[in-house]
Amino acid sequence: MSPIRTSGEIAAASGSRALLLQVTMNLLHNGIVHNLAEGGVVWVTASGDNGGVTLDVANTGEELDPRMIQRGSDRSRTDHSGVGLGLAIVKSITDAHGGSLPVTPRAGGGLRVTVRLPATGAADLGTYDRR
């Protein structure tokens, strides 16, 4: 199993706790599953400022083609390639919370996914449960 290294601070964002937990779990799961079998690492960093909250998850997986990354984050169904559905769910939830989701390949292999959400009270979430 890949070691998980965490850093950062407590940061509050408006939104559905269940959906934001789903975002975190999907990114952590992807970071572990799509990592190197030997010597892989997953980094999870949280931070916040007046403008918003950031959750950054990166791993030491295989070298990735940026076109595959874009295709995966736009996918709305699964297929045999084994990548993308979890990231598509993360993108949908992030969009619904007024956030952004930059996804970039790491130099030397792996992926960095950054969820950026508005600070508490800054998002209009419509009917989402804010508890």
Solvent accessible surface area in square Angstrom, and as a share of the most:
residue,aa,sasa,rsa
1,M,197,0.88
2,S,13,0.09
3,P,67,0.42
4,I,67,0.34
5,R,132,0.48
6,T,103,0.60
7,S,71,0.46
8,G,58,0.56
9,E,95,0.43
10,I,175,0.89
11,A,33,0.26
12,A,69,0.54
13,A,29,0.22
14,S,15,0.09
15,G,5,0.05
16,S,8,0.05
17,R,184,0.67
18,A,74,0.58
19,L,48,0.24
20,L,34,0.17
21,L,109,0.54
22,Q,76,0.34
23,V,4,0.02
24,T,46,0.27
25,M,102,0.46
26,N,17,0.09
27,L,3,0.02
28,L,41,0.21
29,H,111,0.49
30,N,35,0.18
31,G,6,0.06
32,I,48,0.24
33,V,82,0.47
34,H,75,0.33
35,N,21,0.11
36,L,77,0.38
37,A,105,0.81
38,E,152,0.68
39,G,72,0.69
40,G,2,0.02
41,V,16,0.09
42,V,0,0.00
43,W,76,0.27
44,V,23,0.13
45,T,51,0.29
46,A,31,0.24
47,S,46,0.30
48,G,29,0.28
49,D,87,0.45
50,N,153,0.78
51,G,57,0.54
52,G,0,0.00
53,V,20,0.12
54,T,23,0.13
55,L,30,0.15
56,D,21,0.11
57,V,7,0.04
58,A,1,0.01
59,N,6,0.03
60,T,25,0.15
61,G,4,0.04
62,E,134,0.60
63,E,131,0.59
64,L,73,0.36
65,D,52,0.27
66,P,86,0.54
67,R,186,0.68
68,M,77,0.35
69,I,16,0.08
70,Q,103,0.46
71,R,102,0.37
72,G,3,0.03
73,S,9,0.06
74,D,83,0.43
75,R,25,0.09
76,S,104,0.67
77,R,164,0.60
78,T,89,0.52
79,D,45,0.24
80,H,187,0.83
81,S,52,0.33
82,G,53,0.51
83,V,54,0.31
84,G,11,0.10
85,L,67,0.34
86,G,21,0.20
87,L,12,0.06
88,A,13,0.10
89,I,68,0.35
90,V,0,0.00
91,K,64,0.27
92,S,70,0.45
93,I,13,0.06
94,T,1,0.00
95,D,76,0.39
96,A,39,0.30
97,H,1,0.00
98,G,54,0.52
99,G,19,0.19
100,S,53,0.34
101,L,28,0.14
102,P,70,0.44
103,V,28,0.16
104,T,67,0.39
105,P,52,0.33
106,R,63,0.23
107,A,104,0.81
108,G,70,0.67
109,G,2,0.02
110,G,1,0.01
111,L,38,0.19
112,R,91,0.33
113,V,8,0.05
114,T,26,0.15
115,V,5,0.03
116,R,84,0.31
117,L,15,0.08
118,P,28,0.18
119,A,21,0.16
120,T,89,0.52
121,G,64,0.61
122,A,69,0.53
123,A,14,0.11
124,D,128,0.67
125,L,8,0.04
126,G,59,0.56
127,T,143,0.83
128,Y,82,0.31
129,D,68,0.35
130,R,128,0.47
131,R,190,0.69
